[in-house]
Amino acid sequence: MFKSIEDVETQFAAQGYIADRTLATTIYLAIALGKPIFLEGEPGVGKTEV
């Protein structure tokens, strides 16, 4: 799906989603390794959209 961490950042930005380097790295590694990620935060911040 993603070729690199930069690809994650680019594709998120194209959808209007702001992802910092840490989030992009986490998403890239989770997909590459086939592992789930646990996101926590206030309601309405976009966890489900990730």
Backbone as ProteinMPNN parsed JSONL, in Angstrom:
{"seq_chain_A": "MFKSIEDVETQFAAQGYIADRTLATTIYLAIALGKPIFLEGEPGVGKTEV", "coords_chain_A": {"N_chain_A": [[0.817, -1.187, 0.0], [1.763, 1.374, 0.972], [4.804, 2.8, -0.089], [6.871, 3.985, 1.252], [7.783, 5.909, 4.19], [7.573, 8.587, 3.573], [5.76, 8.401, 1.508], [3.447, 7.708, 2.905], [3.026, 10.118, 4.315], [2.608, 11.854, 2.137], [0.318, 10.744, 0.885], [-1.566, 10.943, 2.955], [-1.639, 13.742, 3.257], [-2.696, 14.432, 0.775], [-5.301, 13.724, 1.154], [-6.114, 15.596, 2.898], [-5.406, 15.223, 5.516], [-3.568, 15.779, 8.381], [-0.558, 14.489, 9.215], [2.029, 13.888, 11.369], [5.589, 13.154, 11.343], [6.073, 11.058, 13.159], [3.568, 9.742, 13.421], [3.194, 8.968, 10.739], [5.368, 7.219, 10.42], [4.693, 5.237, 12.285], [2.295, 4.242, 11.182], [3.226, 3.321, 8.699], [5.048, 1.277, 9.518], [3.305, -0.432, 10.943], [1.617, -1.37, 8.911], [3.52, -2.517, 7.163], [4.561, -4.538, 8.794], [2.329, -5.945, 9.392], [0.899, -5.544, 11.745], [-1.332, -4.485, 14.384], [-2.28, -1.12, 15.412], [-2.628, 0.947, 18.281], [-4.622, 3.6, 18.958], [-5.15, 6.483, 20.877], [-7.093, 9.129, 22.271], [-8.802, 12.304, 22.466], [-12.393, 12.467, 21.918], [-13.492, 12.791, 18.555], [-11.149, 13.545, 17.196], [-10.233, 12.169, 14.993], [-9.384, 9.489, 15.066], [-10.645, 7.141, 14.159], [-10.667, 7.559, 11.422], [-8.035, 7.195, 10.699]], "CA_chain_A": [[0.0, 0.0, 0.0], [2.673, 2.517, 1.028], [6.164, 2.42, -0.471], [7.823, 4.585, 2.194], [7.179, 6.81, 5.179], [7.235, 9.799, 2.835], [4.546, 8.078, 0.759], [2.35, 7.822, 3.875], [2.806, 11.551, 4.535], [2.066, 12.428, 0.909], [-1.049, 10.282, 0.66], [-2.415, 11.538, 3.989], [-1.791, 15.158, 2.916], [-3.587, 14.504, -0.381], [-6.664, 13.566, 1.663], [-6.362, 16.686, 3.833], [-5.15, 14.755, 6.873], [-2.241, 16.187, 8.842], [0.123, 13.414, 9.947], [3.434, 14.205, 11.59], [6.525, 12.077, 10.984], [5.9, 9.939, 14.086], [2.367, 9.002, 13.033], [3.451, 8.356, 9.436], [6.266, 6.087, 10.652], [3.913, 4.209, 12.974], [1.367, 3.644, 10.219], [4.021, 2.568, 7.729], [5.558, 0.05, 10.14], [2.18, -1.311, 11.264], [1.186, -2.02, 7.671], [4.62, -3.35, 6.664], [4.737, -5.701, 9.665], [1.046, -6.608, 9.576], [0.551, -5.443, 13.165], [-2.299, -3.422, 14.683], [-1.82, -0.001, 16.225], [-3.609, 1.425, 19.245], [-4.666, 5.059, 18.997], [-6.005, 7.022, 21.923], [-7.194, 10.576, 22.242], [-10.112, 12.89, 22.71], [-13.394, 12.192, 20.893], [-13.578, 13.714, 17.435], [-9.867, 13.971, 16.628], [-9.964, 11.442, 13.753], [-8.756, 8.171, 15.268], [-11.306, 6.162, 13.297], [-10.281, 7.834, 10.042], [-6.69, 6.667, 10.458]], "C_chain_A": [[0.868, 1.261, 0.0], [4.084, 2.034, 0.715], [7.215, 2.921, 0.515], [7.065, 5.44, 3.204], [6.757, 8.111, 4.497], [5.958, 9.6, 2.027], [3.319, 8.163, 1.669], [2.011, 9.295, 4.077], [2.137, 12.199, 3.326], [0.614, 12.029, 0.702], [-2.013, 10.82, 1.718], [-2.68, 13.009, 3.657], [-2.747, 15.34, 1.739], [-5.054, 14.38, 0.022], [-7.028, 14.657, 2.671], [-6.136, 16.316, 5.284], [-3.725, 15.121, 7.254], [-1.64, 15.069, 9.685], [1.584, 13.814, 10.125], [4.292, 12.975, 11.286], [6.348, 10.848, 11.875], [4.691, 9.094, 13.71], [2.582, 8.292, 11.702], [4.354, 7.129, 9.577], [5.52, 4.929, 11.296], [2.983, 3.488, 12.012], [2.125, 2.794, 9.206], [4.496, 1.237, 8.313], [4.439, -0.931, 10.475], [1.717, -2.069, 10.024], [2.267, -2.967, 7.158], [4.783, -4.631, 7.475], [3.446, -6.479, 9.892], [0.577, -6.609, 11.022], [-0.476, -4.33, 13.376], [-1.628, -2.264, 15.429], [-2.963, 0.429, 17.138], [-3.517, 2.94, 19.301], [-5.589, 5.494, 20.121], [-6.003, 8.535, 21.831], [-8.616, 11.016, 22.49], [-11.091, 12.499, 21.598], [-13.342, 13.252, 19.788], [-12.27, 14.159, 16.818], [-9.458, 13.173, 15.392], [-9.314, 10.088, 13.898], [-9.345, 7.131, 14.32], [-10.893, 6.331, 11.841], [-8.904, 7.293, 9.707], [-6.821, 5.205, 10.123]], "O_chain_A": [[0.724, 2.116, -0.874], [4.509, 0.984, 1.196], [8.309, 2.363, 0.609], [5.86, 5.658, 3.076], [5.706, 8.668, 4.811], [5.163, 10.529, 1.879], [2.266, 8.639, 1.245], [0.843, 9.68, 4.017], [1.21, 12.996, 3.474], [-0.227, 12.87, 0.383], [-3.164, 11.121, 1.402], [-3.815, 13.474, 3.763], [-3.522, 16.296, 1.711], [-5.942, 14.867, -0.678], [-8.122, 14.645, 3.234], [-6.611, 17.005, 6.187], [-2.782, 14.806, 6.528], [-2.162, 14.742, 10.752], [2.292, 14.05, 9.146], [3.772, 11.895, 11.008], [6.46, 9.719, 11.398], [4.775, 7.867, 13.683], [2.192, 7.135, 11.55], [4.125, 6.113, 8.922], [5.692, 3.775, 10.902], [2.896, 2.26, 12.029], [1.713, 1.678, 8.893], [4.36, 0.193, 7.676], [4.609, -2.138, 10.308], [1.455, -3.27, 10.086], [1.967, -4.093, 6.762], [5.103, -5.684, 6.924], [3.458, -7.544, 10.509], [-0.065, -7.557, 11.473], [-0.491, -3.347, 12.634], [-0.548, -2.419, 16.0], [-4.134, 0.282, 16.787], [-2.476, 3.499, 19.646], [-6.675, 4.942, 20.297], [-5.037, 9.144, 21.372], [-9.513, 10.199, 22.697], [-10.676, 12.231, 20.47], [-13.173, 14.442, 20.052], [-12.268, 15.069, 15.989], [-8.425, 13.473, 14.794], [-8.741, 9.581, 12.935], [-8.61, 6.329, 13.745], [-10.782, 5.349, 11.108], [-8.631, 6.966, 8.552], [-5.818, 4.536, 9.877]]}, "name": "protein", "num_of_chains": 1, "seq": "MFKSIEDVETQFAAQGYIADRTLATTIYLAIALGKPIFLEGEPGVGKTEV"}
